[in-house]
Amino acid sequence: MTLSSLGINYVYVVCAALFVLGLKMLSSPATARRGNLVSALGMLIAIVATLLAQGLDYRWIMIGMLIGGLIGTAGAYFVKMTAMPEMVALFNGSGGLASLLLSWSEYHHSPAMAPFIALVTALSVFIGGVAFTGSMVAYGKLAGKISQQAVVFKGQHLVNGAIVLTAAGAAALFYLKPDSLFGYLFFVVMILVALVFGVTSTIPVGGADIPVVISLLNSYTGLAACAAGFVVSNNILIVAGALVGASGIILTRLMCKAMNRSLFNIFFSGFGTTTAGAGSTSGVQGEIKAASAEDVYYILEAADSVAFVPGYGMAVAQAQHVVKELGDLLEANGTEIVYAIHPVAGRMPGHMNVLLAEANVPYDQLVEMEDINPRMETMDVCVVIGANDVVNPAAVNDAKSPIYGMPIIETYRAKTVIVLKRSMHAGFAGIENALFYGENTRMYFGDAKTSLQAVVAEFKSGN
């Protein structure tokens, strides 16, 4: 059974509509899960339709789907939410590599390429190669397998510029004679240069900016897939790649805006090489005021309004369910509860939203940064759960700070701030947090989940 060329295009239109609908649904926590399923359904239909239309050998296809399905299932069940950003980097890199290999394979089968096909083949392998090795570096930084510090050296910009010129030259020479040994040689050179450029363009980025880089590399993967779609004349691959590329660029722009930094600054400033290390006070003055579970209970019990500000520490401790339990107890006590979410909290956009949704926190209690900040002075208590850089007042008050100008959740303006942390260790950006030394701040040390369970126990016992 095969589909006609007209029939396959009708099916692809349906798949494209499902992709767009799913992408739209992903923009809201309330519909994100359904959006993911809708997009996955569209891709399944596209794969089945393509197999029917092309009359391909199903054996190798099924083996590939089985292996990929097992890897995806293992990732879904065994990878912790705290490791989700690096898993995204791995999967994103795999997409770039897939586009590179697809275009390379197609070139082997049909080396006598039309000029346009030779051009998009070159784009696919180059962008795919950059996305692959760049994502591997991002994975290494997020997973702590390589240094999270920005790696810079003298003449680095010149080296990267020379790499880009080499790639452009190799692509031009390949474009002139794609069906010759001469052309194939420069095709391989282009692939090698792309793989190197993915590394050299990512290592100057410090750990705090890696989520932005992952978003950009995701866009690269989409563009590589789009170019590969032209290579194999597959309309749905073109559409899907374009959607991923465009959405990745939009997300990257939004993240840059949330950090008040340009993409050029992120890639070329070497952020992370001059920041203060963990434990350095670096001009921060004040006294740490520790609190116990009983102290926190009394503060929260008397509060009329409480804002929870979750961060990566909440994800590490898997404390989202006990946060919800504490929130319910406070509401039963007549306290107004909100959850203030920073756009880049948790090392991946939407990370905190997903965790809180998992704990069945009502969506109407999730408040964005620009909405909570004007209300901050009226909040009786802000409970910061493992967040660090996104609540650091240095972004507002210290012009010499590397994060100066980055929009933050201005918890320091609340009447009382309770910060849950394991220790005084610096955050992902590697700089000291003046919030911890504030007059209105109480530090509640320990594992976030265990600490909050102790506070919940105080509420339930009525102290």
Buried (B, 14 or more C-beta within 10 A) or exposed (E): EEBEEEEBBEBBEBBBEBBBBBBEBBEEBEBBEBBBEBBEBBBEBBBEBBBBBEEEEEEEEEEEEEEEEEEEEEBEEEEEBBBBBBBBBBBBBBBBBBBBBBBBEBBEEEBEBEEEBBBBBBBBBBBBBBBBBBBBBBBBBBBEEBEBBBBBEEEBEEBBEEBBEBBBBBBEBBBEBBEEEEBBBBBEBBBEBBBBBBBBBBBBBBBBBBBBBBBBBBBBBBBBBBBBBBBBEBBBBBBBBBBBBBBBBEBBBBBBEBBBBEBEBBBBBBBBBEBBEEEEEBEBEEEEBEBBBEBBBEBBBEBEBBBBBBBBBBBBBBBBBBBBBBBBBBEEBEBBBBBBBBBBBBBBBBBBBBBBBEBEBEEEBBBEBEEBBEBBEEBBBBBBBBBBBBBBBBBBEBEEBBBBEBBBBBBBBBBBBBBBBBEBEBBBBBBBBBBBBBEBBBBBBBBBBEBBBBBBEBBEEEE
